[in-house]
Amino acid sequence: MTRDSDVDIIVVSRRFGLKEHFTITPELYDEWHLKQKIDYPVDILLFIP
């Protein structure tokens, strides 16, 4: 990784409703940064098929 790199995570699931999309993403950011203590920038993209 370079100084300007980030990690892209794509999550695809039918379990996500439109409303849940806005509550799940912050939870995943918390899991990534706070609980797992990963210090890389991350973009989390949720898709509903």
C-alpha positions in Angstrom: 0.0 0.0 0.0 1.1 3.5 -0.7 0.5 6.6 1.4 -2.6 7.5 -0.8 -4.0 3.9 -0.9 -7.2 2.8 0.7 -9.1 -0.5 1.0 -12.4 -1.0 -0.8 -14.9 -3.5 0.6 -17.9 -4.5 -1.4 -20.7 -6.3 0.5 -23.6 -7.8 -1.6 -26.6 -9.2 0.2 -30.3 -9.5 -0.2 -30.6 -9.0 3.6 -30.0 -5.3 3.4 -33.1 -3.2 3.1 -32.9 0.4 2.0 -33.2 1.7 5.5 -30.7 -0.7 6.9 -28.1 0.5 4.4 -27.6 3.7 6.3 -27.3 2.0 9.7 -25.0 -0.9 8.6 -22.3 1.2 7.0 -21.4 3.1 10.2 -21.3 -0.2 12.1 -18.9 -1.7 9.6 -16.7 1.4 9.9 -16.7 1.0 13.7 -15.8 -2.7 13.3 -12.9 -1.8 10.9 -11.4 1.1 12.8 -12.3 0.7 16.5 -12.8 -3.0 17.2 -10.2 -4.4 14.8 -7.9 -1.4 15.2 -7.1 -1.3 11.5 -5.7 2.1 10.6 -6.1 2.0 6.8 -8.7 4.2 5.1 -11.6 2.1 3.9 -14.5 2.6 1.5 -17.4 0.2 2.3 -20.0 -0.2 -0.5 -23.2 -2.1 0.2 -25.2 -3.5 -2.7 -28.7 -5.1 -2.8 -29.1 -7.4 -5.8 
